[in-house]
Amino acid sequence: MKSLATIGLTLGLLVNPLANAHESPLHNAINGEHRTPAYTQRDEYRHPEQTLEFFGVKPDMTVVEIWPGGGGWYTEILAPYLKDNGKLYAAQFDPNSDVDYFVRNYKKFMQKLDANPEVYGDVEVTTFAPPEKLAIAPEGSADRVLTFRNVHNWYMNGRGEETLLAAFSAFYDALKPGGVLGVVDHRLPDGRTLDAQDKSGYMKQDYVIDIAQKAGFKLAATSEINANPKDSADHPRGVWTLPPSLRLGEQDKNKYLAIGESDRMTLKFVKPAAQ
């Protein structure tokens, strides 16, 4: 008769492989010890695993992440996920910009990469400053181009549709035929007028889809992964009233924390395959 220890060991061998089978490379990247603790707290709002799966990101792909900013929230996930078999381009702010915010956050991002070469050593940094500087990756090289909460910035820079079309055209050029553009951004409710986009940080979903289609993309799918029905998109300091920015400071802080991060559109576009 088998001892309890032997039975326990046998059960362990049976159970553990099944548990490990669910720990995919993406799951491991998201749960890696290298991630910034404050960033992992935002996973409940940003749903990185479901979002990247929706965009069809695989570990052997060439991926361009647009404007990862100073912190590189998604870079912390994409870099280790793609390190062994794929390629990550970080299309970053212009280090020679006249805008202090861009220069400061470019330096912060580069310091982050330099501080952990084991995770970030293979990330290739390019410059993206639409509508002038658009060479985010070699033409036709990317399987995926991903942009998270950036579209409103290009719209609000004073040139609106001109800058957006330049940006989306650059994404189109970088992608292989059949490649996917993934877009996440703050969503303005259908009942609001276009002028509400000017300063709020929110964008109308139909407007973003129209811009992408003008650049040549086809809409493949939409998702409510990053939706937040608690968000009215009507706040004193626009989207920055909500966390993580909390621009009002302590004023009504608990109210905005209870809402959480913004309601977001999640859009998947495809560059049509060559005929």
ZASE-827436 format. One record per residue: x, y, z of N, C-alpha, C in turn; residue in one letter; residue number from 1. Coordinates in Angstrom, 3 decimals. Atoms other than C-alpha are relative to their C-alpha. Last residue first. Layout:
N
PT     n.xx     n.yy     n.zz    ca.xx    ca.yy    ca.zz     c.xx     c.yy     c.zz type seq
PT        X        Y        Z        X        Y        Z        X        Y        Z    A NUM
...
This chain:
275
PT     n.xx     n.yy     n.zz    ca.xx    ca.yy    ca.zz     c.xx     c.yy     c.zz type seq
PT    0.825    0.748    0.947   -3.678   41.577  -54.130    0.873   -0.680   -1.054    Q 275
PT   -0.220   -0.369    1.389   -1.424   42.557  -51.253   -0.848   -0.873   -0.927    A 274
PT   -1.053    0.776    0.666   -2.943   41.842  -47.856    0.093    0.424   -1.458    A 273
PT    0.404    1.033    0.956   -5.065   44.597  -46.371    1.197   -0.695   -0.647    P 272
PT   -0.502   -0.484    1.287   -3.540   46.399  -43.378   -0.320   -1.073   -1.034    K 271
PT   -0.874    0.840    0.802   -5.764   45.270  -40.526    0.449    0.761   -1.242    V 270
PT    0.021   -0.278    1.431   -7.360   47.274  -37.735    0.986   -0.920   -0.722    F 269
PT   -0.975    0.788    0.767   -8.161   46.235  -34.173   -0.214    0.248   -1.485    K 268
PT    0.276    0.188    1.423   -9.873   48.738  -31.878    1.121   -0.784   -0.677    L 267
PT   -1.070    0.934    0.357  -10.136   48.965  -28.098   -0.294   -0.471   -1.413    T 266
PT    0.227    0.791    1.210  -12.166   51.986  -26.985    1.201   -0.916   -0.214    M 265
PT   -0.913    0.029    1.152  -11.593   53.135  -23.445   -0.523   -0.865   -1.133    R 264
PT    0.626    0.904    0.967  -13.679   54.285  -20.473    0.817    0.058   -1.287    D 263
PT    1.011   -0.407    0.976  -11.237   56.036  -18.196   -0.655   -1.156   -0.751    S 262
PT   -0.546   -0.566    1.231   -9.431   54.818  -15.080   -1.097    0.105   -1.059    E 261
PT   -1.109    0.735    0.585  -11.308   54.274  -11.842    0.519    0.679   -1.253    G 260
PT    0.268    0.162    1.437  -14.747   55.652  -10.997    1.072   -0.864   -0.641    I 259
PT    1.101    0.963    0.111  -14.234   54.990   -7.284   -0.403   -0.224   -1.456    A 258
PT   -0.574    1.327   -0.193  -10.855   56.722   -7.465   -1.075   -1.074   -0.144    L 257
PT   -0.646    0.360    1.262  -12.647   59.717   -8.929    0.721   -1.344    0.100    Y 256
PT    1.003    0.103    1.066  -15.084   60.005   -6.041    0.644   -0.500   -1.292    K 255
PT    0.655    1.302   -0.170  -12.355   59.295   -3.488   -1.055   -0.246   -1.075    N 254
PT   -0.900    1.085    0.381  -10.318   62.203   -4.833   -0.677   -1.366    0.096    K 253
PT    0.848    1.093    0.503  -13.173   64.705   -4.692    0.822   -1.228   -0.404    D 252
PT    1.397   -0.385    0.228  -10.536   67.445   -4.210   -0.778   -1.150   -0.646    Q 251
PT    0.859    0.591   -1.023   -7.368   65.771   -2.916   -1.478    0.330   -0.194    E 250
PT   -0.637    0.272   -1.281   -5.433   66.476   -6.093   -0.954   -0.678    0.968    G 249
PT    0.613   -0.836   -1.028   -7.651   67.847   -8.831    0.594   -0.243    1.378    L 248
PT   -0.452   -1.388    0.099   -5.308   66.479  -11.506   -0.621    0.929    1.047    R 247
PT    0.665   -0.654   -1.137   -5.906   62.867  -10.434    0.403    1.475    0.106    L 246
PT   -0.463   -1.390   -0.100   -3.352   61.563  -12.991   -0.566    0.723    1.217    S 245
PT   -0.999   -0.229   -1.038   -3.745   57.792  -12.433    0.408    1.458    0.205    P 244
PT   -1.308    0.630   -0.193   -6.585   58.155  -11.948    0.516   -0.533   -1.334    P 243
PT    0.062    1.372   -0.498   -9.374   60.432  -13.195    1.401   -0.516    0.335    L 242
PT    0.650   -0.080   -1.304   -9.269   64.217  -13.563    0.017   -1.364    0.682    T 241
PT   -1.067   -0.052   -1.006   -6.756   63.681  -16.376   -0.557    0.243    1.405    W 240
PT   -0.333    1.365   -0.416   -9.630   62.570  -18.611    1.037   -0.023    1.120    V 239
PT   -0.003    1.010    1.045  -10.895   66.121  -18.738    0.353   -1.364    0.553    G 238
PT   -1.311   -0.027    0.652   -9.873   68.499  -15.981    0.106   -1.088   -1.069    R 237
PT   -0.562   -1.359    0.012  -13.389   69.347  -14.734    1.341    0.115   -0.722    P 236
PT   -0.681   -0.296   -1.255  -14.864   65.949  -15.769    0.685    1.369   -0.080    H 235
PT    0.340   -1.406   -0.214  -17.337   64.734  -18.393    0.535    0.418    1.371    D 234
PT   -0.853   -0.789    0.901  -16.191   61.400  -19.832   -0.311    1.490    0.087    A 233
PT    0.887   -0.846    0.803  -19.113   59.801  -17.943    0.749    0.769   -1.083    S 232
PT   -0.619   -1.239    0.464  -16.889   56.993  -16.614   -0.954    0.756   -0.922    D 231
PT    0.074   -1.005   -1.070  -18.719   54.354  -14.576    0.491    1.369   -0.466    K 230
PT    1.289   -0.687    0.022  -19.363   52.295  -17.738   -0.170    1.043    1.098    P 229
PT    0.318   -0.328   -1.391  -15.631   51.484  -17.965   -1.306    0.780    0.023    N 228
PT    1.126   -0.890   -0.256  -14.639   49.722  -21.186   -0.152    0.251    1.498    A 227
PT   -0.439   -1.136   -0.813  -11.170   48.247  -21.561   -1.104    1.026    0.225    N 226
PT   -0.931    0.440   -1.047  -12.133   44.784  -22.792    0.309    1.133    0.968    I 225
PT    0.331   -0.753   -1.206  -15.096   46.231  -24.716    0.886   -0.421    1.174    E 224
PT    0.156    0.742   -1.248  -13.703   45.044  -28.029   -0.353    0.951    1.127    S 223
PT   -0.029   -0.880   -1.158  -13.755   46.127  -31.661   -0.222   -0.851    1.246    T 222
PT    0.825    0.329   -1.164  -12.882   44.049  -34.708    0.101    1.124    1.026    A 221
PT    0.143    1.448   -0.142  -11.227   43.996  -38.132   -0.939   -0.358    1.139    A 220
PT    0.341    0.341   -1.377  -11.574   47.634  -39.224   -0.260   -1.495    0.087    L 219
PT    1.333    0.572   -0.111   -9.802   47.957  -42.566   -0.250   -0.338    1.470    K 218
PT    0.297    1.164   -0.836   -6.807   50.257  -42.842   -1.448   -0.465   -0.161    F 217
PT   -0.062    1.254    0.740   -5.922   52.523  -45.769   -0.360   -1.241    0.787    G 216
PT   -1.412    0.367    0.166   -5.048   55.821  -44.041    0.160   -1.336   -0.715    A 215
PT   -0.570   -0.935    0.971   -8.614   57.046  -44.609    1.464   -0.302   -0.274    K 214
PT    0.440    0.448    1.318   -9.767   53.886  -42.815    0.507    0.928   -1.095    Q 213
PT   -0.747    1.216    0.353   -7.699   54.751  -39.776   -0.374   -0.474   -1.395    A 212
PT   -1.384   -0.395    0.298   -9.121   58.285  -39.691    0.817   -1.215   -0.443    I 211
PT   -0.008   -0.694    1.294  -12.692   56.961  -39.948    1.410    0.415   -0.399    D 210
PT    0.164    1.021    1.044  -12.136   54.481  -37.119    0.077    0.640   -1.377    I 209
PT   -1.279    0.714    0.076  -10.819   57.284  -34.899   -0.054   -1.074   -1.094    V 208
PT   -0.961   -0.919    0.611  -13.898   59.393  -35.669    1.357   -0.680   -0.168    Y 207
PT    0.261   -0.027    1.437  -16.268   56.497  -35.001    0.989    0.904   -0.723    D 206
PT   -0.446    1.256    0.610  -14.673   55.978  -31.583   -0.200    0.019   -1.511    Q 205
PT    1.162    0.752    0.457  -15.045   59.603  -30.544    0.483   -1.236   -0.757    K 204
PT    0.214    0.013    1.442  -11.946   60.752  -28.708   -1.253   -0.804   -0.329    M 203
PT    0.857    1.077    0.495  -11.374   61.761  -25.065   -0.201    0.145   -1.512    Y 202
PT   -0.788    1.229    0.013   -8.443   63.872  -23.867   -0.789   -1.205   -0.459    G 201
PT    0.416    0.965   -1.024  -10.890   66.621  -22.898    0.909   -1.211    0.114    S 200
PT   -0.767   -0.156   -1.233   -9.282   69.569  -24.697   -0.246   -1.095    1.026    K 199
PT   -1.083   -0.970    0.088  -10.324   69.470  -28.361    0.880    0.062    1.238    D 198
PT   -1.304    0.659    0.106  -12.297   66.230  -28.305    1.157    0.972    0.197    Q 197
PT   -0.355    0.481   -1.338  -15.430   67.964  -26.999    1.332   -0.745   -0.009    A 196
PT   -0.823   -1.025   -0.660  -15.459   69.817  -30.340    0.367   -0.376    1.432    D 195
PT   -1.424    0.139    0.290  -16.586   66.570  -31.966    0.850    1.026    0.739    L 194
PT   -0.418   -0.565    1.283  -19.982   66.652  -30.277    1.512   -0.086   -0.166    T 193
PT   -0.806   -1.221   -0.108  -21.078   64.324  -27.479    0.460    0.460   -1.375    R 192
PT    0.828   -1.199   -0.018  -23.947   61.826  -27.836    0.763    1.309    0.041    G 191
PT    0.576   -0.298    1.314  -21.703   58.957  -28.921   -0.761    1.315   -0.024    D 190
PT    1.306    0.603    0.284  -19.712   58.992  -25.683   -0.589    0.489   -1.320    P 189
PT    1.033   -0.999   -0.185  -16.031   60.061  -25.904   -1.354   -0.626   -0.344    L 188
PT    1.148   -0.041    0.913  -13.639   57.139  -25.546   -1.027    1.057    0.416    R 187
PT    1.122   -0.484   -0.789  -10.135   57.282  -24.057   -1.180    0.293   -0.936    H 186
PT    0.019   -1.408   -0.400   -7.772   55.315  -26.273   -1.279    0.321    0.751    D 185
PT    0.779   -0.199   -1.226   -6.602   51.843  -27.218    0.021    1.484    0.314    V 184
PT    0.193   -1.336   -0.554   -5.493   51.123  -30.787   -0.835   -0.079    1.272    V 183
PT    0.835    0.023   -1.203   -4.055   47.916  -32.228   -0.046    1.373    0.635    G 182
PT   -0.155   -1.187   -0.834   -2.772   47.968  -35.822   -0.968   -0.113    1.170    L 181
PT    1.073   -0.552   -0.831   -2.512   44.527  -37.380    0.456    1.250    0.739    V 180
PT   -0.368   -0.372   -1.364   -0.416   43.144  -40.223   -1.117    0.749    0.704    G 179
PT    0.638    0.912   -0.941   -2.006   41.506  -43.276    0.334    0.296    1.455    G 178
PT    1.370    0.285    0.444    0.442   43.249  -45.590   -0.613   -1.074    0.900    P 177
PT    0.052    0.935    1.107    3.455   43.978  -43.353   -1.434   -0.060   -0.529    K 176
PT    0.567    1.348   -0.094    3.192   47.022  -41.173    0.188   -0.820   -1.271    L 175
PT   -0.879    0.883   -0.766    5.543   50.017  -41.128   -0.487   -1.451    0.008    A 174
PT   -1.240    0.254    0.746    3.730   51.841  -43.948    0.903   -1.002    0.720    D 173
PT    0.326    0.810    1.187    0.320   51.517  -42.277    1.283   -0.388   -0.747    Y 172
PT    0.285    1.345   -0.502    1.651   52.802  -38.956   -0.244   -0.951   -1.169    F 171
PT   -1.288    0.559   -0.407    3.160   55.798  -40.750   -0.178   -1.417    0.531    A 170
PT   -0.683    0.385    1.243   -0.178   56.418  -42.472    1.376   -0.592    0.297    S 169
PT    0.571    1.272    0.437   -1.868   56.349  -39.059    0.618   -0.472   -1.319    F 168
PT   -0.335    1.068   -0.939    0.472   59.044  -37.761   -0.502   -1.350   -0.495    A 167
PT   -1.432    0.271    0.133    0.256   61.292  -40.823    0.410   -1.166    0.893    A 166
PT   -0.185    0.717    1.266   -3.526   60.986  -40.813    1.467   -0.336   -0.237    L 165
PT    0.527    1.353   -0.137   -3.638   61.908  -37.132    0.200   -0.808   -1.274    L 164
PT   -0.946    0.790   -0.777   -1.348   64.898  -37.618   -0.473   -1.442    0.131    T 163
PT   -1.257    0.082    0.757   -3.460   66.363  -40.410    1.004   -0.900    0.721    E 162
PT    0.080    1.100    0.957   -6.693   65.521  -38.564    1.286   -0.163   -0.808    E 161
PT    1.116    0.917    0.106   -5.895   67.713  -35.600    0.155   -1.116   -1.006    G 160
PT    0.170    0.267    1.430   -3.154   70.237  -36.299   -1.001   -1.122   -0.260    R 159
PT    0.272   -1.226    0.754   -3.135   71.944  -32.915   -0.209   -0.231   -1.475    G 158
PT   -1.233   -0.772    0.155   -1.448   69.226  -30.850   -0.190    1.252   -0.856    N 157
PT    0.019   -1.238   -0.774   -4.814   67.972  -29.591    1.228    0.878   -0.224    M 156
PT    1.127   -0.840    0.400   -5.313   65.326  -32.255    0.083    1.376    0.650    Y 155
PT   -0.285   -0.464    1.362   -1.855   63.873  -31.765   -1.120    0.905   -0.499    W 154
PT   -1.137   -0.933   -0.040   -2.392   63.696  -28.010    0.293    0.567   -1.389    N 153
PT    0.484   -1.319   -0.410   -5.876   62.164  -28.399    1.130    1.034    0.035    H 152
PT    0.654   -0.650    1.138   -4.401   59.265  -30.372   -0.461    1.406    0.366    V 151
PT   -0.809   -1.027    0.656   -1.965   58.369  -27.598   -0.747    0.805   -1.049    N 150
PT    0.341   -1.308   -0.558   -3.811   56.229  -25.060    0.876    1.120   -0.559    R 149
PT    0.840   -0.014   -1.192   -2.101   52.952  -26.053   -0.152    1.431    0.519    F 148
PT   -0.025   -1.311   -0.632   -0.656   52.513  -29.528   -1.041    0.044    1.104    T 147
PT    0.897   -0.171   -1.139    0.316   49.148  -30.971    0.137    1.406    0.573    L 146
PT   -0.277   -1.338   -0.504    1.810   48.288  -34.362   -1.048    0.279    1.071    V 145
PT    0.949   -0.740   -0.814    1.857   44.560  -35.085    0.555    1.396    0.291    R 144
PT    1.216    0.816   -0.081    3.512   42.277  -37.628   -1.101    0.738    0.745    D 143
PT    0.676    0.271   -1.274    6.089   44.904  -38.499   -1.214   -0.905   -0.152    A 142
PT   -0.716    0.957   -0.855    8.605   44.937  -41.349   -0.804   -0.491    1.194    S 141
PT    0.488    1.359    0.231    6.761   46.556  -44.260    0.613   -1.057    0.893    G 140
PT    1.273    0.132    0.709    8.844   49.729  -44.120   -0.357   -1.467   -0.230    E 139
PT   -0.157    0.189    1.444   11.632   49.575  -41.566   -1.347   -0.273   -0.670    P 138
PT   -0.596    1.320    0.237   10.434   50.831  -38.171    0.194   -0.134   -1.505    A 137
PT    0.096    0.750   -1.257    9.062   54.068  -36.647    0.650   -1.373   -0.081    I 136
PT   -0.689    1.274    0.280   10.200   56.328  -39.490    0.059   -0.846    1.270    A 135
PT    0.950    1.100    0.066    7.551   59.047  -39.026    0.639   -1.370   -0.200    L 134
PT   -0.892    1.140   -0.170    9.295   62.294  -38.120   -0.831   -1.271    0.180    K 133
PT   -1.289   -0.114    0.675    7.364   65.279  -39.527    0.841   -1.284    0.058    E 132
PT   -0.011    0.653    1.306    3.633   64.800  -38.842    1.354   -0.029   -0.696    P 131
PT    0.853   -0.351    1.134    4.118   63.357  -36.350   -0.361    1.483    0.004    P 130
PT    0.453   -1.361   -0.284    7.082   63.006  -33.996   -0.859    0.465   -1.172    A 129
PT    1.299   -0.255    0.616    8.102   59.342  -33.773   -0.483    1.368    0.442    F 128
PT    0.607   -1.298   -0.305   11.740   58.483  -33.131   -1.309    0.167   -0.756    T 127
PT    0.086   -0.882    1.158   13.170   54.963  -32.934   -0.720    1.283    0.421    T 126
PT    0.736   -1.256   -0.166   14.332   52.856  -29.987    0.085    0.817   -1.283    V 125
PT   -0.561   -1.000    0.911   15.319   49.230  -30.547   -0.869    1.248    0.044    E 124
PT    0.985   -0.966    0.481   14.616   46.977  -27.558    0.692    1.026   -0.884    V 123
PT    0.251    0.190    1.428   17.157   44.155  -27.340   -1.040    0.957   -0.559    D 122
PT   -1.186   -0.186    0.824   18.709   45.135  -23.992   -0.230   -0.096   -1.490    G 121
PT    0.244   -0.998    1.041   15.368   45.642  -22.266    1.138    0.150   -1.000    Y 120
PT    1.387   -0.056    0.477   15.040   42.638  -19.945   -0.127    0.856   -1.250    V 119
PT    0.468    1.382    0.117   18.661   41.663  -19.291   -1.424   -0.055   -0.541    E 118
PT   -0.251    0.529    1.336   19.702   45.231  -20.083   -0.470   -1.437   -0.186    P 117
PT    0.336    1.425   -0.024   18.009   46.519  -16.913    0.180   -0.606   -1.384    N 116
PT   -0.128    0.541   -1.355   19.257   49.991  -15.980   -0.278   -1.492    0.072    A 115
PT   -1.414    0.205   -0.322   19.878   50.987  -19.601    0.188   -0.666    1.364    D 114
PT   -0.532    1.074    0.841   16.230   50.493  -20.515    1.437   -0.330    0.384    L 113
PT    0.678    1.234   -0.396   14.968   52.563  -17.592    0.558   -1.180   -0.791    K 112
PT   -0.601    0.411   -1.272   17.538   55.259  -18.267   -0.601   -1.310    0.485    Q 111
PT   -1.301    0.568    0.338   16.329   55.382  -21.876    0.740   -0.448    1.257    M 110
PT    0.201    1.309    0.630   12.751   55.864  -20.691    1.335   -0.670   -0.303    F 109
PT    0.461    0.907   -1.048   13.675   58.691  -18.319   -0.171   -1.420   -0.545    K 108
PT   -1.162    0.319   -0.834   15.677   60.417  -21.053   -0.381   -1.003    1.092    K 107
PT   -0.896    0.818    0.816   12.709   60.240  -23.455    1.212   -0.440    0.836    Y 106
PT    0.505    1.369   -0.061   10.487   61.490  -20.647    0.754   -0.945   -0.918    N 105
PT   -0.135    0.539   -1.352   12.541   64.633  -20.125   -0.442   -1.465    0.054    R 104
PT   -1.424    0.233   -0.248   12.896   65.353  -23.841    0.206   -0.676    1.357    V 103
PT   -0.478    1.070    0.872    9.184   64.940  -24.542    1.453   -0.357    0.313    F 102
PT    0.632    1.256   -0.419    8.062   66.984  -21.526    0.528   -1.168   -0.829    Y 101
PT   -0.742    0.559   -1.128   10.575   69.743  -22.369   -0.555   -1.348    0.439    D 100
PT    0.933    0.226   -1.099    9.003   70.377  -25.768    0.726   -0.715    1.132    V  99
PT    0.030   -1.244   -0.774   11.573   71.828  -28.168   -0.916   -0.126    1.220    D  98
PT    1.191   -0.843    0.021   12.177   68.282  -29.374    0.194    1.278    0.800    S  97
PT   -0.414   -1.348    0.384   15.655   66.862  -29.870   -1.177    0.970   -0.065    N  96
PT   -0.918   -0.518   -1.026   14.948   63.639  -27.950    0.493    1.413   -0.297    P  95
PT   -1.186   -0.563    0.640   11.888   63.092  -30.194    0.932    0.575    1.074    D  94
PT   -0.026   -1.445    0.193    9.433   60.934  -28.272    1.309    0.436   -0.661    F  93
PT    0.000   -0.870   -1.178    9.630   57.176  -28.717   -0.091    1.480   -0.384    Q  92
PT    0.042   -1.259    0.750    8.802   54.553  -31.291   -0.253    1.125    0.991    A  91
PT    0.672   -1.002   -0.826    9.850   51.558  -29.172    0.097    1.327   -0.745    A  90
PT   -0.390   -1.379    0.260   10.658   48.750  -31.611   -0.805    0.897    0.938    Y  89
PT    0.789   -1.138   -0.449   10.324   45.251  -30.204    0.678    1.301   -0.395    L  88
PT   -0.705   -1.269    0.084   11.542   42.103  -31.975   -0.929    1.112    0.456    K  87
PT    0.602   -1.091    0.751   10.600   38.460  -31.617    0.867    1.238   -0.015    G  86
PT    0.360    0.415    1.355   12.023   35.098  -30.568   -0.578    1.104   -0.869    N  85
PT   -0.692    1.188    0.509   13.846   35.524  -27.272   -0.252   -0.260   -1.478    D  84
PT   -1.466   -0.004   -0.053   12.974   39.098  -26.276    0.647   -1.178   -0.717    K  83
PT   -0.530    0.109    1.362    9.361   39.316  -27.432    1.500   -0.270   -0.035    L  82
PT    0.839    0.914    0.777    7.642   38.658  -24.077    0.586   -0.257   -1.380    Y  81
PT   -0.344    1.383   -0.331   10.487   40.250  -22.113   -0.790   -1.021   -0.813    P  80
PT   -1.435    0.271    0.152   10.123   43.541  -24.018    0.371   -1.431    0.383    A  79
PT   -0.354    0.394    1.358    6.334   43.490  -24.419    1.474   -0.387   -0.136    L  78
PT    0.607    1.282    0.357    5.425   43.481  -20.733    0.515   -0.490   -1.351    I  77
PT   -0.358    0.962   -1.043    7.651   46.226  -19.314   -0.552   -1.394   -0.302    E  76
PT   -1.343    0.494    0.316    7.242   48.038  -22.627    0.444   -1.043    1.014    T  75
PT    0.124    1.217    0.807    3.522   48.251  -21.869    1.355   -0.562   -0.410    Y  74
PT    0.929    0.924   -0.673    4.045   50.694  -19.005   -0.122   -1.306   -0.779    W  73
PT    0.022    1.243    0.762    7.133   52.294  -20.552   -0.916   -1.058    0.602    G  72
PT    0.091    1.186   -0.844    7.588   54.845  -17.795    0.000   -1.319   -0.735    G  71
PT   -1.146    0.132   -0.890    8.873   57.827  -19.743    0.002   -1.287    0.788    G  70
PT   -0.123   -0.983   -1.068    6.441   57.473  -22.599    1.199   -0.261    0.895    G  69
PT    0.100    0.663   -1.312    5.765   54.283  -24.570    0.157    0.953    1.174    P  68
PT   -0.077   -0.927   -1.128    5.114   56.488  -27.619   -0.193   -0.709    1.347    W  67
PT   -0.051   -1.432    0.265    4.140   53.861  -30.193   -0.045    0.798    1.303    I  66
PT    0.794   -0.680   -1.021    5.008   50.224  -29.562    0.184    1.503   -0.173    E  65
PT   -0.359   -1.395   -0.240    6.184   48.530  -32.742   -0.939    0.560    1.051    V  64
PT    1.029   -0.881   -0.536    6.052   44.733  -32.777    0.572    1.403    0.164    V  63
PT   -0.608   -1.324   -0.051    8.000   42.153  -34.783   -1.098    0.992    0.346    T  62
PT    0.355   -1.091    0.912    6.475   38.801  -33.930    0.924    1.202    0.137    M  61
PT   -0.971    0.008    1.095    7.856   35.589  -32.407   -0.236    1.136   -0.994    D  60
PT   -1.371   -0.276   -0.440    6.202   36.062  -28.991    1.052   -0.015   -1.110    P  59
PT   -0.678    1.263   -0.269    2.696   36.435  -30.478    1.475    0.262    0.295    K  58
PT   -1.452   -0.140   -0.129    0.443   39.537  -30.385    0.600   -1.338    0.423    V  57
PT   -0.686    1.132    0.622   -3.053   38.730  -31.627    1.509    0.077    0.053    G  56
PT   -0.779   -0.506    1.128   -4.544   42.165  -30.890    0.810   -1.101   -0.690    F  55
PT    0.960   -0.514    0.980   -7.176   40.487  -28.716    0.719    0.520   -1.242    F  54
PT    0.569    1.175    0.664   -4.413   38.528  -26.958   -1.011    0.422   -1.064    E  53
PT   -1.011    0.484    0.937   -2.601   41.791  -26.253   -0.463   -1.267   -0.707    L  52
PT   -0.192   -0.973    1.075   -5.758   43.270  -24.737    0.999   -0.503   -1.029    T  51
PT    1.120    0.089    0.928   -6.709   40.182  -22.711    0.187    0.932   -1.197    Q  50
PT    0.018    1.333    0.603   -3.262   39.992  -21.123   -1.115   -0.119   -1.036    E  49
PT   -1.040    0.225    1.015   -2.879   43.741  -20.624   -0.065   -1.373   -0.663    P  48
PT    0.210    1.363    0.513   -6.241   44.328  -18.904    1.039   -0.391   -1.061    H  47
PT   -0.598    0.037    1.337   -5.763   48.097  -18.554   -0.010   -1.390   -0.633    R  46
PT    0.642   -0.933    0.917   -8.087   48.766  -15.606    0.480   -0.173   -1.438    Y  45
PT    1.445    0.209   -0.096   -7.290   45.767  -13.378   -0.767    0.942   -0.923    E  44
PT    0.412    1.106    0.870   -3.702   45.879  -14.624   -1.514   -0.184    0.017    D  43
PT    0.896   -0.492    1.049   -3.295   49.306  -13.026   -0.477   -1.108   -0.927    R  42
PT    1.274   -0.354   -0.613   -1.875   47.893   -9.786   -1.007    0.501   -1.027    Q  41
PT    0.801    1.226   -0.078    0.836   46.241  -11.867   -1.358    0.275    0.632    T  40
PT    0.584    0.297    1.305    2.108   49.689  -12.756   -0.890   -1.232    0.065    Y  39
PT    1.096   -0.944    0.232    2.624   50.793   -9.152   -0.685   -0.254   -1.339    A  38
PT    1.191    0.329   -0.803    4.649   47.631   -8.542   -1.181    0.939   -0.236    P  37
PT    0.152   -1.015   -1.030    7.014   48.348  -11.460   -1.269   -0.276    0.796    T  36
PT    1.018   -1.030    0.187    7.538   45.142  -13.408   -0.089    0.940    1.200    R  35
PT   -0.585   -1.246    0.476   10.876   43.319  -13.117   -1.030    1.126   -0.088    H  34
PT   -0.454   -0.803   -1.140    9.386   40.569  -10.947    0.578    1.343   -0.420    E  33
PT   -1.426   -0.003   -0.282    7.493   39.203  -13.945    0.381    0.921    1.139    G  32
PT   -0.213    0.252   -1.421    3.727   38.735  -13.752    1.476   -0.044    0.393    N  31
PT    0.855   -0.904   -0.771    2.900   40.304  -17.095    0.267   -0.127    1.492    I  30
PT   -0.520   -1.361    0.181    5.856   38.575  -18.740   -0.782    0.998    0.834    A  29
PT   -1.251   -0.128   -0.755    4.848   35.224  -17.226    0.589    1.404   -0.130    N  28
PT    0.335   -0.031   -1.432    1.272   35.564  -18.456    1.250    0.212    0.839    H  27
PT    0.599   -1.312   -0.243    2.571   36.399  -21.934   -0.365    0.164    1.465    L  26
PT   -1.045   -1.026    0.013    4.896   33.391  -21.918   -0.548    1.404    0.251    P  25
PT   -0.511   -0.271    1.342    1.918   31.225  -20.910    1.141    1.011    0.076    S  24
PT   -0.903   -1.132   -0.156    1.388   30.029  -17.346    0.703    0.247   -1.322    E  23
PT    0.777   -1.228    0.133   -1.644   27.842  -18.037    0.880    1.240    0.138    H  22
PT    0.419   -0.126    1.384    0.514   24.786  -18.714   -0.768    1.293   -0.231    A  21
PT   -1.031   -0.683    0.766    2.204   25.329  -15.369   -0.414    0.226   -1.441    N  20
PT   -0.052   -1.395   -0.429   -1.007   24.454  -13.530    1.002    0.785   -0.834    A  19
PT    1.209   -0.639    0.500   -1.467   21.290  -15.554   -0.020    1.470    0.378    L  18
PT   -0.151   -0.250    1.430    2.136   20.311  -14.958   -1.219    0.676   -0.599    P  17
PT   -0.901   -1.105    0.334    1.586   20.901  -11.221    0.198    0.220   -1.494    N  16
PT    0.630   -1.303   -0.054   -1.488   18.694  -10.791    0.913    1.107   -0.519    V  15
PT    1.130   -0.090    0.910   -0.254   15.294  -11.906   -0.560    1.417   -0.075    L  14
PT   -0.512    0.116    1.361    3.170   15.558  -10.377   -1.115    0.113   -1.024    L  13
PT   -0.717   -1.218    0.335    1.609   16.856   -7.166    0.514   -0.022   -1.421    G  12
PT    0.993   -1.012    0.316   -0.875   14.001   -7.097    0.661    1.311   -0.409    L  11
PT    0.616    0.366    1.272    1.985   11.521   -7.317   -1.026    1.036   -0.425    T  10
PT   -0.971   -0.297    1.047    3.897   13.309   -4.575   -0.595   -0.288   -1.365    L   9
PT   -0.080   -1.453    0.141    0.837   13.311   -2.327    0.946    0.401   -1.111    G   8
PT    1.222   -0.431    0.657    0.260    9.593   -2.956    0.030    1.508   -0.241    I   7
PT   -0.103    0.419    1.402    3.895    8.886   -2.133   -1.223    0.451   -0.786    T   6
PT   -1.000   -0.853    0.651    3.688   10.937    1.068    0.110   -0.318   -1.481    A   5
PT    0.628   -1.286    0.288    0.444    9.233    2.064    0.953    0.940   -0.714    L   4
PT    0.059   -0.925   -1.127    2.210    5.892    1.761   -0.699    1.287   -0.418    S   3
PT   -0.806   -1.214    0.118    1.331    3.449   -0.984   -0.170    0.880    1.233    K   2
PT    0.849   -1.207    0.000    0.000    0.000    0.000    0.885    1.259    0.000    M   1
